[in-house]
Amino acid sequence: MKLFADSCSDISIKDLNQRDIDVLPLKITIDDTDYLDQVEITSEEVLEAISNNKRPLTSQANPENFIEAFKPYVEKGEDIIYIAFSSELSGTYNSSVIARDELLEAHPDASITVIDTKSASYGLGMIVEDADDDIKAGKSKDEVIKNIEKNIERIVHLFTVSDLDYLAKGGRLSKGQAFLGGLLNIKPLLHVENGRLVPLEKHRGVKKVISSMVNHVNEDKGKGRARITHANAGELAEQVKEKILAETEIEDIQISMIGPTISSHTGNGTVALFYYKED
């Protein structure tokens, strides 16, 4: 059974290679030069470009990319599972569907499953990692898919950003939502709902945002592991980690940079928390 993910899982290329998960990188364009996400450009380079008033543009993996990636495993008769970035935020999932259907025409007996997680960044990453653990534990394809679908329902994304206008300019948030969030120096808390990034709450100051994150984890009865990603906001990420570990049943939190594609849309100063709510 072969597992595929795209680069918007924000799992590092090193970790993907160690797990033997194949990755489909999205494309980032800066100053008319194209870069493959994580392969040819880093988060730090994207965020530096943003600091220099450049606007990185991102584009989906295309059907040809998926055909090229899937075909060797189809020809070997190996089962394929592709766990995709939210279809509400990218056309990459749709590209995989086109590729799957084209391959199935030529190979009707092929087993290719593509799954729209409606998730992003390490929300997607946690789902991918758990699926890989299930595969390595010897679970059947049906069992692996069932757990992926369950985890899609359970995963929680909580984001706070320093610049809602930047999200709005990238089309990931409406201009009206950005305007309301920016009133009176409000610090926003956002989440992913049906695959889209939407405002959840508005708070005055960082401390209240962090306290709200803690409250959400406890209300959701989150426990076990969580993940924090950030865009040049390591100090705030550490504050969130410390508070979550002290005041919730989350026991294990790792911190990493938000990946280049996601950073292209959030800008500097973003911190995101991901965890599973109780079944």
Secondary structure, DSSP 8 states (H G I E B T S, - for coil): -EEEEEGGG---HHHHHHHT-EEE--EEEETTEEEEBTTTB-HHHHHHHHHTT---EEE---HHHHHHHHHHHHHTT--EEEEE--TTT-SHHHHHHHHHHHHHHH-TT--EEEEE----HHHHHHHHHHHHHHHHTT--HHHHHHHHHHHHHHEEEEEE-S-HHHHHHTTSS-HHHHHHHHGGG-EEEEEEETTEEEEEEEESSHHHHHHHHHHHHHHTT-EEEEEEEESS-HHHHHHHHHHHHHHSEEEEEEEEE--HHHHHHH-TT-EEEEEE---
